[in-house]
Amino acid sequence: MYSLLRNLLFKMEAEQAHYFSMNLLRAACSIGPVRKIISKCFTPSQPELIRTVFGLPFRNPVGLGAGFDKNASYLRELETLGFGFVEIGTVTPLPQAGNEKPRSFRLPADKALINRMGFNNDGVKVIRERLEEWKANTTPHPPSADKLYRKAGFVAPPDSGGELGRSLPAGRQGNRGNARMIIGGNIGKNKNTPNEEAWKDYEICFNELFDVVDYFVVNVSSPNTPGLRALQDKDALLKILGNLNQNNRSRPERKPLLLKIAPDLTPEQLKDIAEIADEINLDGIVSSNTTISRERLSSASKVQAEKIGMGGLSGKPLKEASDEVLQELVRLTKGKLPIIASGGIFKGEDAKDKLNLGATMVQVWTGFIYEGPTIVNKICKKINL
Ligand SMILES: Cc1cc2nc3c(=O)[nH]c(=O)nc-3n(C[C@H](O)[C@H](O)[C@H](O)COP(=O)(O)O)c2cc1C
């Protein structure tokens, strides 16, 4: 069924197809009974899928990676499709148009995408307002969610102040989660902000979004903002993360703080990141972003990729490289740091590979485009075996 729709969508330019399909879904979800049917078909319901990570109650461990809903415009629709969590953004302080179009391309022969979006987003103020509205319209405990949490062995709903029958890490009790779907805020810097001042952009986004997201991801790994990945170097990273960490700890209740890394880091850079994570008690890592490498493409796609030019590669050809980085990170952090694995997840088996390597949860993006709206349910069924 989805393959028919996909054939139609793939006739459109990639970014256009993205908004067309999400707006179609929005129209369907605006009709209450239709939304209920979609939700029933696509939302995993096994209580064993619920897990507490960073003190937050995730309804299932399959999330949507950053960049899909950059502006927090489609949360209800994504919730209806069953995602356990959605990472909005990358959000920058000021609105940005991003790079010239076209800037997103499909490589169907390799089930991949190349993008050079360049952090197009509505800016943190508008996105904050949208999230406030989402929060106001989202009852924290829909009866169905309560039932699910109780079935899973929680003695009380997970955001009722920490009275849980399951372990919440000490000091993190009462951290309000969204019982329906957890929202991560992926933050970045504006294109025109010099790297020396980047820490201020991250702080602006952190302060603005603090009350409206459940966790934060510091994105220093996108290949499409010139110079951004240089912020993965130890000193630059310490400046940004150290500052946010201090800000976070000065508050009565802190938010989980994660870092998103590129799959193209050197072993030394990975080692530095593990050290920093330990030094500032980072809550987790998202591994990984897209790659600038074209090495693992088939020869047909290599020709296509050459014509496309610059951009981050995602999907199937990223799987192996992101698995390798994940494995190394787990080794360096001695398996103690929660890792959200991203990169080339299409099927339950791919997610299982990541979990077996030591990931705590997974995120999809390109797989969602190629596999369609059943992806969350299918992965959840497989990992729940
Ligand atoms: C079109 C597109 C835009 C993206 N934008 C962002 C972004 O703004 N911020 C970010 O951290 N990652 C972004 N990503 C990276 C994804 O979140 C994900 O980490 C990456 O695509 C690897 O996963 P995948 O192979 O499942 O697609 C983007 C990916 C794509 C395909």
The ligand as an SDF file (V2000), in Angstrom:
LIG
                    3D

 31 33  0  0  0  0  0  0  0  0999 V2000
   16.6370   16.1280    5.1710 C   0  0  0  0  0  0  0  0  0  0  0  0
   17.3340   15.8950    6.5020 C   0  0  0  0  0  0  0  0  0  0  0  0
   17.4470   16.9520    7.3800 C   0  0  0  0  0  0  0  0  0  0  0  0
   18.1010   16.7620    8.6120 C   0  0  0  0  0  0  0  0  0  0  0  0
   18.2010   17.8130    9.4760 N   0  0  0  0  0  0  0  0  0  0  0  0
   18.7980   17.6280   10.6660 C   0  0  0  0  0  0  0  0  0  0  0  0
   18.8670   18.6880   11.5960 C   0  0  0  0  0  0  0  0  0  0  0  0
   18.3510   19.7830   11.3920 O   0  0  0  0  0  0  0  0  0  0  0  0
   19.5260   18.4580   12.7710 N   0  0  0  0  0  0  0  0  0  0  0  0
   20.0880   17.2510   13.0900 C   0  0  0  0  0  0  0  0  0  0  0  0
   20.6500   17.0990   14.1800 O   0  0  0  0  0  0  0  0  0  0  0  0
   20.0170   16.2210   12.2150 N   0  0  0  0  0  0  0  0  0  0  0  0
   19.3840   16.3730   11.0380 C   0  0  0  0  0  0  0  0  0  0  0  0
   19.3100   15.3330   10.1570 N   0  0  0  0  0  0  0  0  0  0  0  0
   19.9630   14.0390   10.5060 C   0  0  0  0  0  0  0  0  0  0  0  0
   18.9630   13.0100   11.0380 C   0  0  0  0  0  0  0  0  0  0  0  0
   18.3750   13.4470   12.2410 O   0  0  0  0  0  0  0  0  0  0  0  0
   19.6510   11.6570   11.2830 C   0  0  0  0  0  0  0  0  0  0  0  0
   20.5570   11.7640   12.3500 O   0  0  0  0  0  0  0  0  0  0  0  0
   20.3990   11.1500   10.0510 C   0  0  0  0  0  0  0  0  0  0  0  0
   19.6280   11.3490    8.8990 O   0  0  0  0  0  0  0  0  0  0  0  0
   20.7720    9.6650   10.1460 C   0  0  0  0  0  0  0  0  0  0  0  0
   19.6460    8.8480   10.2880 O   0  0  0  0  0  0  0  0  0  0  0  0
   18.9340    8.0690    9.0580 P   0  0  0  0  0  0  0  0  0  0  0  0
   19.9900    7.2970    8.3360 O   0  0  0  0  0  0  0  0  0  0  0  0
   17.8910    7.2200    9.7220 O   0  0  0  0  0  0  0  0  0  0  0  0
   18.3270    9.1220    8.1940 O   0  0  0  0  0  0  0  0  0  0  0  0
   18.6510   15.4890    8.9340 C   0  0  0  0  0  0  0  0  0  0  0  0
   18.5170   14.4440    8.0270 C   0  0  0  0  0  0  0  0  0  0  0  0
   17.8690   14.6160    6.8230 C   0  0  0  0  0  0  0  0  0  0  0  0
   17.7390   13.4550    5.8730 C   0  0  0  0  0  0  0  0  0  0  0  0
  1  2  1  0
  2  3  1  0
  2 30  2  0
  3  4  2  0
  4  5  1  0
  4 28  1  0
  5  6  2  0
  6  7  1  0
  6 13  1  0
  7  8  2  0
  7  9  1  0
  9 10  1  0
 10 11  2  0
 10 12  1  0
 12 13  2  0
 13 14  1  0
 14 15  1  0
 14 28  1  0
 15 16  1  0
 16 17  1  0
 16 18  1  0
 18 19  1  0
 18 20  1  0
 20 21  1  0
 20 22  1  0
 22 23  1  0
 23 24  1  0
 24 25  2  0
 24 26  1  0
 24 27  1  0
 28 29  2  0
 29 30  1  0
 30 31  1  0
M  END
$$$$
